[in-house]
Amino acid sequence: RVVVPERRRRRRRASSSSASSNATARAGAIFFACWALASGTCEALITNVGVRLDSTATATASAEISTFGFAKGGTLDVTAHEITPASAEVWAVSCPKGELQAPLDAGGLGSSTCADMIAADYVATRGCQAALLSNQQTVRITKTQKSREVTIVVLCDANAQVDFSGTFVKLNPKSGHVGFEYAPAARMFAGFIIIWVIVFAVKGAYFWKRRDELTWLHVLLLAPVVTRLVWLIAANRFWINAENTGAGLPLSKSNFDAPTGGGTEALMFIGCLSLNQSTFFCTWIIVSYGWLITRRRMESWEVFVTNTFFFGMFGVNILCRTMFSSLVLIGFYLAYPGLLATTVANATRNLKSLRLQHLMISHSQNPGDAHVVEAKELIFKRMQGLVFWYVAAKITSSVTELFLEDDAWVRYLLGELIDFGAAITLTHILRPRTQANPFNTHFVRDWEAMFEGTMNSIADRIATLGLSPNEIPRPEFYVAYVGGRRERIVDGDVVIDISDDEWDSGVGCFHLILVENPCTPETVLQHLAIASPDRELT
């Protein structure tokens, strides 16, 4: 049976599209299953309190501490670190939600009257539990059924002022030390580890299958996946350890919810997160420079800028999560916009040069090369769109977090979802292609094959001048760097100064100049004979 090439291509596209859709569906199903697992019952709530109770007014004689839902009973441990003066009578009262609210009516009525009122009006009739607190002692209140409890501390002494500091630990049976706002964090990160392992395996298998069409740029795309997995493993280990020991808690709000203390898990959490952020965004910069898309090599200053962003972002991320400094905070808020702005600017610069190249090719005798240029343009257009989408998604997630203070773990979930979408989108933008391949491979033989059509086109145009095929030498390819002062050898490539001598420019270098130097000024390009299709070649 004979299958025509066009039908074969269509079948391959359909097969590839179907496989991609199935893989996406499987990944989505696994993700939502992990998400459902993560959104379980709150396990624990730890609240550190430091309040001043003033019984000269009823409104300030008591203070609400927290609200917590016990799934099947549990315990409330209250530790009074300091009560000043120590002789003050301070009670902790826990009641079902709706039965208790601050200020408590018993506050400031005197020791005996206050205690009797708590026992009669709250404990006996409303299902509340109460305990008298003392300095440096811990009392336990045990819950036996499912309920959502509100806890209040109240000062019974009349006309007194008391400074109270303590820790309230509410636990469900067999639970850990993580507060309910972060209770699902460990399982959520475990779910993302599974998802990213699948992504790494699928991407690696796909790249291996298309290995003949790959460049080093595609290999670079695996680096953010590896660092993401390292970060997720470190985060999962931190939260598991926090559940068991409470190490690293409470999180520091002023340091972007970073772990506190100097434990190994906390340091790994911060270090791996910083490494992941640096690798993730610096990959965008390398792509926006056009490495292996519009050029084979990056300039020295481009490598310097990329390294500066990498180590700079790594440093400010660590400093912002381990110390509080206004200067470091300013650097943090300048690094991210600066990196994204650089990415957009690089993509815009490459688009300008590609549009000029597209214009020149449209006037040549080999318009088929325009498909490759269009594929390159599409990469940079989508790169710009990816940056704008990412910024919009981050702003939207930040606004959403304002309404989810009781579910702070959702902050991690939204961040991981946005980064996951950005990584998958970038992989799709830079996918290997057989037709109209926009990538410049690092192999010389492929480099020459990419411009074979340009060589033939130039030879055909010279032949129109009346020269016989035997008189036309095969064009030799060389890399032309615009702006030099004399001919020289760099890394084995012949370098020709085109801006000084328009007659020695060579007829085969125009296409290469646009690839090697996409920022070449238009005033320099006008010296090229091939840039003017109506001009005679001599």
HELIX and SHEET records of a PDB file:
HELIX    1   1 PRO A    5  ALA A   38  1                                  34    
HELIX    2   2 THR A   58  THR A   60  5                                   3    
HELIX    3   3 SER A  111  MET A  117  1                                   7    
HELIX    4   4 ILE A  118  VAL A  123  3                                   6    
HELIX    5   5 PHE A  180  TYR A  182  5                                   3    
HELIX    6   6 ALA A  185  LYS A  209  1                                  25    
HELIX    7   7 ARG A  211  GLU A  213  5                                   3    
HELIX    8   8 TRP A  216  LEU A  220  1                                   5    
HELIX    9   9 LEU A  222  THR A  245  1                                  24    
HELIX   10  10 LYS A  253  ASN A  255  5                                   3    
HELIX   11  11 THR A  264  TYR A  289  1                                  26    
HELIX   12  12 SER A  300  THR A  322  1                                  23    
HELIX   13  13 SER A  326  SER A  362  1                                  37    
HELIX   14  14 PRO A  367  ASP A  369  5                                   3    
HELIX   15  15 ALA A  370  GLU A  401  1                                  32    
HELIX   16  16 TRP A  409  ILE A  429  1                                  21    
HELIX   17  17 VAL A  444  MET A  450  1                                   7    
HELIX   18  18 GLU A  452  ALA A  463  1                                  12    
HELIX   19  19 PRO A  469  GLU A  471  5                                   3    
HELIX   20  20 GLU A  502  ASP A  504  5                                   3    
HELIX   21  21 PHE A  510  GLU A  516  1                                   7    
HELIX   22  22 GLU A  522  LEU A  525  1                                   4    
HELIX   23  23 ALA A  529  ALA A  531  5                                   3    
SHEET    1   A 4 ALA A  44  ASP A  54  0                                        
SHEET    2   A 4 GLN A 161  LEU A 171 -1                                        
SHEET    3   A 4 GLY A  74  THR A  84 -1                                        
SHEET    4   A 4 GLN A 137  LYS A 143 -1                                        
SHEET    1   B 4 SER A  62  PHE A  70  0                                        
SHEET    2   B 4 SER A 147  LEU A 155 -1                                        
SHEET    3   B 4 VAL A  90  PRO A  96 -1                                        
SHEET    4   B 4 GLN A 129  LEU A 133 -1                                        
SHEET    1   C 2 ARG A 488  VAL A 490  0                                        
SHEET    2   C 2 ASP A 493  VAL A 495 -1                                        
END                                                                             
